[in-house]
Amino acid sequence: MIQRENRVSRWQIYLPLGLYLLFTLVPFYWMLVFAFRPAGSTAIFPWPITFEHFDTVWNGMGFAVFFQNSLLVGVASLIATTVVALAGGYALARYQFKGKAAFMVGMLCTQFIPGALMIIPLFEIFRTLSLTNSLWSLVIAETVFQLPLSLILISGFIRNIPYELEQAAWVDGCGRLRGFLAIVLPLLRPALVAVGSFAFIHSWNNFLFALMFLNDQEKFTVPVGLAYNLGENSVDFGALAAGGVVAALPVVIVFAFIQRYLVQGMSAGAVKG
């Protein structure tokens, strides 16, 4: 007996997705409304559009400094995480050494440790190294916490690259380093984009580390700067929403440009070699 193929109608797909999209976008819409409508207005649509809240946040609250600090931490974390994960991922993918399996298990176990649990040990380490109230403490902490997942992703991606390609390069006279740069590295673009984007976005959005390791307002990052500008007795919702728009803009831009690489890198890195 031939079974009839179970087909799902379009409304069964589009209706849940539409409800989820509506639930997700409504908070962002209200953030835009508060950011662009004049102070004291209760209009549902931001008209007439004003940029006074952005001027207040950027110039009056020192948000330009916070933005610069977050950008520095994000780019530095991106570079450090990508370089170290690239070297470590290649070693895990191409070399066999004693304790490799235990090392992989240890890296996976670190993903179950919340960052809040490591605040006190990290603070003591940075205090000993005179790195408290320094943006480099955030770069180091973010890099350490992003490395396990980044190593796993890149090593999984390298395993999917045929080893024979490197061996052919060696036969043609390339050393291991030159063969890696000429053959493997160009094929790692999706993985590098995925790892770098995750490192940048996580460091950009991280609030806890910046709150605990920094005490100088000139060193604050965007999340701490937003929380710092909350008043005790009143809240300037327009300025706060404008700050949220500025804070979300880099993340939106990053995802817009790397979306196709991100999916490819995540799926390829997850395949067992």
C-alpha positions in Angstrom: 0.0 0.0 0.0 1.4 3.4 -1.0 1.3 5.9 1.8 0.2 9.4 0.9 2.9 12.0 1.4 2.4 14.2 4.4 2.3 17.7 3.2 2.3 20.8 5.4 0.3 23.7 4.2 1.9 27.1 3.9 -0.1 28.7 6.7 1.2 26.1 9.1 4.7 27.3 8.4 4.1 31.0 7.9 1.8 31.6 10.8 4.2 30.4 13.6 7.1 32.1 11.9 5.1 35.3 11.5 4.1 35.3 15.2 7.6 34.7 16.2 8.9 37.4 14.0 6.3 39.8 15.4 7.2 38.9 18.9 10.9 39.5 18.1 10.6 42.8 16.2 8.1 44.6 18.5 10.7 45.5 21.1 13.1 46.8 18.4 10.3 48.8 16.9 9.6 50.5 20.2 13.3 51.2 20.7 13.3 53.0 17.3 10.1 54.9 18.2 11.6 56.2 21.5 14.9 57.0 19.8 13.5 59.1 16.9 10.4 60.7 18.3 10.6 64.1 20.2 10.8 64.1 23.9 7.4 64.1 25.6 5.6 62.7 22.6 3.4 59.7 23.0 2.9 59.0 19.2 3.0 55.4 18.1 4.9 56.4 14.9 8.1 58.5 15.3 6.9 61.7 13.5 8.4 64.2 13.2 11.7 62.4 13.3 14.3 64.0 15.6 17.9 63.2 16.3 18.2 65.1 19.6 18.4 61.9 21.6 21.4 60.7 19.5 23.1 64.1 20.1 22.4 63.8 23.8 23.8 60.3 24.0 26.8 60.8 21.7 28.0 64.2 22.9 26.3 64.8 26.3 26.8 61.3 27.8 30.2 60.5 26.3 28.9 57.7 24.3 31.5 58.3 21.6 34.2 57.2 24.1 32.2 54.1 25.1 31.7 53.2 21.4 35.5 53.6 20.8 36.4 51.4 23.8 33.9 48.6 22.7 35.3 48.8 19.2 38.9 48.4 20.4 38.0 45.5 22.6 35.9 43.8 19.9 38.6 44.1 17.2 41.4 43.0 19.5 39.4 40.0 20.8 38.5 39.1 17.2 42.2 39.1 16.1 43.5 37.3 19.2 40.8 34.6 19.1 41.1 34.0 15.4 44.9 33.8 15.4 45.2 31.5 18.4 42.2 29.3 17.3 43.7 29.0 13.8 47.0 27.7 15.1 45.4 25.4 17.8 42.7 24.2 15.4 45.3 23.1 12.8 47.3 21.3 15.5 44.2 19.4 16.7 43.2 18.5 13.2 46.5 17.4 11.7 48.6 16.1 14.6 48.2 13.1 16.8 49.6 13.5 20.3 49.1 12.0 23.8 46.2 13.5 25.7 44.5 14.9 22.6 41.1 13.3 23.5 41.3 14.5 27.1 42.2 18.0 25.9 39.1 18.1 23.6 36.9 16.9 26.4 38.4 19.6 28.7 37.6 22.3 26.2 34.0 21.1 25.9 33.6 21.1 29.7 34.7 24.7 29.9 31.6 25.6 27.9 29.5 24.6 30.9 31.3 27.1 33.2 29.4 30.4 33.5 31.5 33.5 33.3 30.2 34.8 36.6 31.9 31.9 38.3 35.3 33.1 37.1 35.0 36.7 38.1 36.9 36.5 41.4 39.8 34.4 40.1 40.1 36.6 37.0 40.0 39.7 39.1 42.8 38.4 41.3 44.9 37.5 38.3 44.5 40.9 36.6 45.1 42.6 39.9 48.4 40.8 40.3 49.3 41.6 36.7 48.3 45.3 37.2 45.6 44.9 34.4 42.6 46.0 36.4 40.8 49.1 35.0 42.4 48.3 31.6 40.8 47.4 28.4 43.4 44.6 27.9 41.8 42.7 30.8 38.6 42.5 28.7 40.5 41.4 25.6 42.3 38.6 27.5 39.1 37.4 29.3 37.0 37.4 26.1 39.7 35.6 24.2 40.1 32.9 26.8 36.3 32.3 27.0 35.9 32.3 23.2 38.8 30.0 22.4 37.3 26.5 23.2 34.4 26.9 20.8 36.6 28.6 18.2 39.2 25.8 18.4 36.5 23.1 17.9 35.0 24.9 15.0 38.2 25.5 13.1 39.6 22.0 13.8 36.4 20.5 12.5 36.6 22.6 9.4 40.2 21.7 8.7 39.5 18.0 9.0 37.1 18.4 6.1 39.9 19.8 3.9 41.7 16.8 2.2 45.1 16.3 3.6 46.3 15.3 0.1 46.0 19.0 -1.0 48.7 19.9 1.5 50.8 16.9 0.6 50.7 17.9 -3.1 51.9 21.4 -2.1 54.8 19.8 -0.2 55.7 17.8 -3.3 55.8 21.0 -5.3 58.3 22.5 -2.9 56.2 24.3 -0.3 57.0 23.9 3.3 54.3 23.2 5.9 53.7 26.9 6.7 53.7 28.0 3.0 51.4 25.1 2.1 49.1 26.1 4.9 49.0 29.7 3.8 48.5 28.9 0.1 46.2 25.9 0.3 44.4 25.6 3.7 44.0 29.3 4.7 41.9 30.4 1.6 39.5 27.5 2.2 39.0 28.5 5.8 37.2 31.8 5.1 33.8 30.7 6.3 35.2 29.2 9.5 37.3 32.4 10.2 34.3 34.6 9.5 32.2 32.5 11.9 34.8 32.5 14.7 35.7 36.2 14.3 32.1 37.3 14.2 31.2 35.4 17.3 34.3 36.7 19.1 33.5 40.3 18.1 29.8 40.2 19.0 30.3 38.5 22.3 32.9 41.0 23.4 30.8 43.9 22.1 27.8 42.7 24.2 29.6 41.5 27.3 28.5 43.5 30.3 29.7 41.5 33.3 33.4 41.6 32.7 33.4 45.3 31.8 31.4 46.1 34.9 33.7 44.2 37.2 37.2 45.0 35.7 36.7 48.7 34.9 36.1 51.6 37.3 37.1 54.6 35.2 34.3 56.1 33.2 36.7 56.8 30.3 37.3 53.1 30.0 33.7 52.0 30.0 32.3 50.0 27.1 28.9 50.5 25.5 26.9 48.1 27.7 28.3 49.6 30.9 27.9 53.1 29.6 24.2 52.5 28.9 23.7 51.2 32.5 25.8 54.0 33.9 23.5 56.6 32.3 20.4 55.3 34.0 19.2 57.8 36.6 18.4 56.9 40.1 15.0 58.6 40.1 14.2 59.0 36.4 15.2 57.5 33.1 15.6 59.3 29.8 14.0 56.7 27.7 14.7 58.6 24.5 18.4 58.8 25.2 18.5 55.2 26.4 16.8 54.0 23.2 19.1 56.0 21.1 22.1 54.4 22.8 20.5 51.0 22.2 20.2 51.8 18.5 23.8 52.8 18.3 24.9 49.7 20.3 22.9 47.3 18.1 24.0 48.9 14.8 27.5 47.3 14.6 26.0 43.8 15.3 23.3 44.2 12.7 25.9 45.3 10.1 28.2 42.4 11.0 25.4 39.8 10.6 24.2 41.4 7.3 27.7 41.0 5.7 28.7 37.6 7.1 25.4 35.7 7.2 26.2 33.3 4.3 29.7 32.6 5.7 28.4 32.2 9.2 26.0 29.3 8.3 28.6 27.6 6.2 31.3 27.9 8.8 29.1 26.6 11.6 27.8 23.7 9.7 31.2 22.6 8.3 32.9 23.0 11.7 30.2 20.8 13.3 30.8 17.9 11.0 32.9 15.1 12.5 35.9 14.4 10.4 
